[in-house]
Amino acid sequence: MIPTLEYVKAKFSEFNDLCFEGKLPLLPFKLSNARTFLGQVRFVRDKNPDGTWHYCGFQFVISTKLDLPESQVEDTIIHEMIHYWILYNQMQDNAPHGDLFSQKMKEINMKFNRNISVIHNVTKEEHDNDTETRQHLICVSRLRTGKRGVTVATKSCLFKLWDEMPSFPNMAELKWVVSTDPFFNRFPRANTPKIYFVPSEELEAHLKDAKELVRTGNNIKIKGVG
């Protein structure tokens, strides 16, 4: 399912009563089209004289990018409510998902038979549901071991990566291409050299419409164009 704003508000109220004794005050709710997170509690923080932090200006954000089972949407909402519970009560955890978060998460999981986790691992089905057409600047590489992979560049780091990828350990050959195949939506955009390995047959199937890029000085263009 893809949550609506009304759904998120209703579930927040339900889980507030169930898991947090109804003590979490309402806050602004927002839907996002972000691919990089399922949910967030946004906030402003100021440093206290004793070095701890004071939190305020809360906003509850849920992404609608992925079509998830309802149980996972619910777990995402509760996950973010745990963050809000810690921040609103001005508790000082020792990490973003530190001891306080882990203790509350385990308590809720055991008491209410939930499957809240620290990190959501996106499944192949969820990746396949992301069919939005976007342009990707991709370094397609083969290592001396024979493994093949891709590096999807952040546009602002394209020239940097173009210079650095040939020095990646065990690099045998590489080329740069541009593609709008939604298959490449699943790969994080890179600022530094890294390779995500893909079976050669699968990779070739998704490169069939890609256009090779060439570079002349500070100019990068599609090969054979212009």
N, C-alpha and C positions, 0 to 999 in steps of 0.2 A: 504494500500500500504506500501511497504518497500522502503524508499528513497535511491537513489543512490547519489554518490558524485556530479555528474553533476546536478541532480535535486536540491540538496541543494544549490549549487552555483547559479543556475538560479533563484531560489526563493529568495535567499538573494538579488540578484540584483534587482529583481522585487519589493520586499517590501522595499528595500532601497529607490528607487525612489518614491514609493507610500506613505510610512509612515514616512520616515526620510529625505526627501528633497535631497536624493542622497548623503548625507554627511558622511556616514559611509564608511571608507576605507576598501578595501578587506583585508582579514586576512587568515591564514592557515585554511583549512577545513579538518575535519577528521570524519570518521564513526566509531562507537563503537558497540560492542556486549553486552554492559552493560545492566543489568536488573534493576539497581537501579535509573536510570534517563532516561528521554526522550531526553534531550538536556542539554548542558553545554557551558558556555563561560569560558574557562580556562585563567588564567592570573597570572602575577607576581605582587606583590605589595611591595612598600617600604614606610616607614613612613617619612612624611615631618616634618620639624622642629616644625611646629605648631600643630602637632598631627594628622593631616589628612593623607590620603593615596594617593600615586601616583601609577597609574596602567599602566602596559605595558605588552608586551609579550603575546598578545591575541591569542587564538585558539578557533575555533568554532567547537563544537562536537555534532553530532546527533546520537542517538542510532538506530540501525536497528533490535533490538530484537523483537519488537512487530509489527504486521501487523495492521496498523491503517487506518481509513478513511483519505482520502487526506486532508480534511479540518482540521483534528486534527494535521496532520504533518505540515501543513502550520502555524497553530496557535502556534505549538511548535517552529518553526523557528522564528516567530515574537516575541514570548516570550523571546527567547535567544537574539534576536536583541535589545530588550529593555534593557536587562542587558548590552549588548555591548555599546549601546548608552550612558548609564549612566557612565560606566567605561571609555570609550574612551574620553569622555568630562570631565573626572576627577571630576564628581559630587559626592557629599558625601551623600548617602542615609542613612536613620536612621535604616535600617534593610535590609536583603537580598531582601525582597519584601516590601520595605518600602513605604513612601509617594511618592517619585519620581517615583518609579516603578508603583505604583497603579494609579497615575494620568495619566501617559503615557498609561498604559494599557486601562484604561477607555476611554481615548480620541480616541485610535485606534479602540476599540470595537464599540463605538458609530458612528464614522465617516465612518468606512468601514464595519460595520455589521459583526464583527468578534466575536468569543467566547473565547478569550484568558483568561486564568485563572491563579491564582497563583500556584495551585496544580492540577495535572492531576490525577483523580480517575480512576484507572484501572478497566474496566468492566469485567464481568464474561467471555464474549466472548474473550476479549484480554488475560485473564488468560488462557483460554482453548487453545488459539493458541500457548502458550508456551509449546511445547511438547518435548523439549530437555531432554534427559536422564541424570540425575545427581544423585549422591548419597546424601541422606539426613539422618542425625542422629536425631531421633525424640523422644521426650518424649511425650508419649500418656497418658493423665491424665483424671481422673474423680473427680469432686468436690463433696462435701457432698450434694450439691443442685441437683446433678444428671447431671449437664452440663458436656460435654466432650470436650476436645480440644487437641491441639498439640503445642509443642514448638520445633522448628527446630533449633538445636544448631549450632553455629559457631564451627568449628572443634577445634579451639584453646581454646574454653571455655567449651568443653564437660565435663571434670572432675569437673570444677567449678559448672556447672549447675546440674550435677549428684548429687552433694552434697547439692545444695540449693533448688532444686525443691520440695523435700519432705516437706519443711517448707512453701511452698506457702499457703496462707490463704485458709482454708476450703478444703485442699487436702484430698481426701478419698483413692485413689489408683493411682498408675502410673506404667508404664513400659517403657523401652527404646527399640526402634527398629531401624533398618536400612532399607531404602526403596529407590528404584529408580523410583517410580511412579511420572510422571510429575505433578500430582495434587499438590504435595507439593512444586513445584517451586514457587507457589504464596505466600508463607509465608516468611516474612523477617527472616533472620538468627539471632538468639538471642545471645546476650552477657550476658544478665541478665534475671532473671526469669520473664516470661510473658507467657500467654496462649492465643492462638487464638481458639475460640470456633467453633466447627463444629458439625452439626447434627449427631447423633450417627449412623444412617443408612448410611449416606453419608461417614462418616469416616470409617466404617467397610468395605465398598466396596473398599476403596483405601488402606486398610491395609492387604488385603487378601494375598498378596505376600511378605509382610514385614517379616524380620527375627528378632527375639527377641535378644537383647543384654544382656550380663551379665558382671559383673565387679568383678574382684578379685584383690584387692589392686590397683596397677597402671596399670592393664591390663584389657582392654575391648575387648570382642570378641563375635562372634555370638554364641548363646546358642547351645550346642551340637556339636560344631565344635572344633576340636583340643583336 
